[in-house]
């Protein structure tokens, strides 16, 4: 995994013009059920935000790219749940961890729309809560607002401190 992160970071340093696309793709992958388990996004976002902070790139553009990417990834997970419904819970890899399914369902049942906001900040729960929202057929407008709102807040929380820290550290 370290090699993967180092490769992405080296590419981003060499090709700063790709920073927005990288942010979008990494954030989307971070929000897709199962795929998210293999994406170390925090390290990548810290470097992207630092590069942007030093190069004086638009932190707002990076924030929007990451936020919109996260929302796009949510739509994939939501769509899987919406399309395949309850059988998804009994398929691999969830069949191997039925307690995750039960806990995720209880969490979603208890918190509803807020579970999408809360889950956004809890790595493993992020994509799983969205999958359950699709399975339970959460209204699309409600889901869209919760997903986009939480994705933009999450991206800001991840990107703004790294960008500000880089500007402070290098005196930009």
Beta strands, then each sheet from edge to edge (+ up, - down):
end
